[in-house]
Amino acid sequence: MKQDIQNREDIIMLVDSFYSKVRQDILIGPIFETIIGTNWDAHLPIMYNFWEDTLFQSRNYNGNPMRVHQQIHQRIPIRPEHFERWKDLFTATVTDFFEGEKAELARQRAVSIATIMQIKLS
């Protein structure tokens, strides 16, 4: 039986599993490879903090994801199909490992955030 997302360790496992899928994905993997390259050790802790703050209001994240994605979009256009793949991979990864209130919140927030970003970058 799956458990809910309960703590930072769960978030680390979720984020690591998700980005493992992303890096292998033929559609969005190359975008991440171009932008992040070999800097995954710097990127992943930012994502841990982002999701911990999103799900548990930890206040560990203090970035501006919209600004970052606007800068990326100027270098490499992020198209609707990229956002769709990102949402599919993220929600599938949550579902693979977790069930419960926080898992559902993670799926909802991922879809909401990606949708808003897609609209603002259009």
PLY file of the C-alpha trace (Angstrom):
ply
format ascii 1.0
element vertex 122
property float x
property float y
property float z
element edge 121
property int vertex1
property int vertex2
end_header
0.00 0.00 0.00
1.27 3.44 -0.92
1.65 6.15 1.68
1.20 9.89 1.37
4.05 12.37 0.93
5.06 13.01 4.52
8.41 14.80 4.66
11.46 16.11 2.83
12.84 12.60 2.30
9.68 11.71 0.36
10.02 14.89 -1.68
13.65 14.08 -2.48
12.65 10.62 -3.68
9.81 12.08 -5.76
11.93 14.82 -7.34
14.86 12.48 -8.05
12.54 9.89 -9.63
10.78 12.54 -11.70
13.96 14.08 -13.04
15.34 10.65 -13.83
12.34 10.22 -16.15
12.75 13.75 -17.53
16.40 13.20 -18.40
15.49 10.09 -20.41
12.50 11.67 -22.15
12.98 12.27 -25.88
10.78 15.39 -25.95
11.77 17.40 -22.87
15.04 15.72 -21.86
17.08 17.70 -24.40
15.71 21.01 -23.06
16.76 20.15 -19.53
20.12 18.88 -20.76
20.76 22.15 -22.61
19.74 24.36 -19.68
21.04 22.33 -16.72
23.83 20.36 -18.38
25.98 18.90 -15.62
24.60 21.20 -12.89
22.05 18.74 -11.51
23.69 18.87 -8.07
22.81 22.57 -7.93
19.36 22.24 -9.53
17.91 19.36 -7.52
18.15 20.99 -4.05
16.30 24.00 -5.45
13.53 21.67 -6.59
13.48 19.90 -3.20
13.01 23.27 -1.53
10.36 24.34 -4.05
8.22 21.23 -3.54
8.75 21.16 0.21
7.55 24.77 0.35
4.66 24.02 -2.03
3.40 21.05 -0.02
4.42 21.91 3.55
4.91 25.72 3.54
8.50 25.22 4.72
9.65 28.62 3.44
12.85 26.97 2.17
12.31 28.24 -1.37
12.77 31.89 -2.27
13.12 31.88 -6.06
10.99 33.18 -8.89
10.05 30.23 -11.12
8.20 32.39 -13.65
11.23 34.60 -14.26
13.50 31.56 -14.62
11.17 29.97 -17.17
10.84 33.24 -19.09
14.64 33.30 -19.41
14.67 29.67 -20.55
11.87 30.37 -23.03
13.98 33.13 -24.60
16.78 30.61 -25.22
14.67 27.59 -26.11
10.96 28.06 -26.85
8.89 26.00 -24.43
5.89 24.76 -26.39
2.51 23.45 -25.15
3.56 19.85 -25.81
6.57 20.35 -23.50
4.30 21.46 -20.69
1.95 18.53 -21.34
4.80 16.03 -21.17
6.15 17.65 -17.98
2.70 17.42 -16.35
2.23 13.82 -17.49
5.62 12.73 -16.16
5.24 14.56 -12.86
1.72 13.37 -12.10
2.63 9.81 -13.12
5.66 9.87 -10.82
3.55 11.03 -7.88
1.02 8.28 -8.62
3.77 5.65 -8.93
4.91 6.20 -5.35
2.25 7.99 -3.30
-1.43 8.31 -2.55
-3.24 10.62 -0.19
-3.93 14.27 0.45
-0.40 15.61 -0.15
0.02 13.43 -3.24
-3.18 14.85 -4.67
-2.05 18.37 -3.75
1.28 17.76 -5.54
-0.53 16.65 -8.71
-2.93 19.60 -8.57
-0.19 22.15 -7.95
1.98 20.73 -10.73
-0.85 20.99 -13.26
-1.81 24.47 -12.05
1.75 25.83 -12.08
2.52 24.39 -15.52
-0.76 25.69 -16.93
-0.16 29.21 -15.62
3.41 29.21 -16.93
2.25 28.00 -20.33
-0.35 30.77 -20.54
2.11 33.46 -19.46
4.76 32.30 -21.93
2.32 32.21 -24.86
0 1
1 2
2 3
3 4
4 5
5 6
6 7
7 8
8 9
9 10
10 11
11 12
12 13
13 14
14 15
15 16
16 17
17 18
18 19
19 20
20 21
21 22
22 23
23 24
24 25
25 26
26 27
27 28
28 29
29 30
30 31
31 32
32 33
33 34
34 35
35 36
36 37
37 38
38 39
39 40
40 41
41 42
42 43
43 44
44 45
45 46
46 47
47 48
48 49
49 50
50 51
51 52
52 53
53 54
54 55
55 56
56 57
57 58
58 59
59 60
60 61
61 62
62 63
63 64
64 65
65 66
66 67
67 68
68 69
69 70
70 71
71 72
72 73
73 74
74 75
75 76
76 77
77 78
78 79
79 80
80 81
81 82
82 83
83 84
84 85
85 86
86 87
87 88
88 89
89 90
90 91
91 92
92 93
93 94
94 95
95 96
96 97
97 98
98 99
99 100
100 101
101 102
102 103
103 104
104 105
105 106
106 107
107 108
108 109
109 110
110 111
111 112
112 113
113 114
114 115
115 116
116 117
117 118
118 119
119 120
120 121
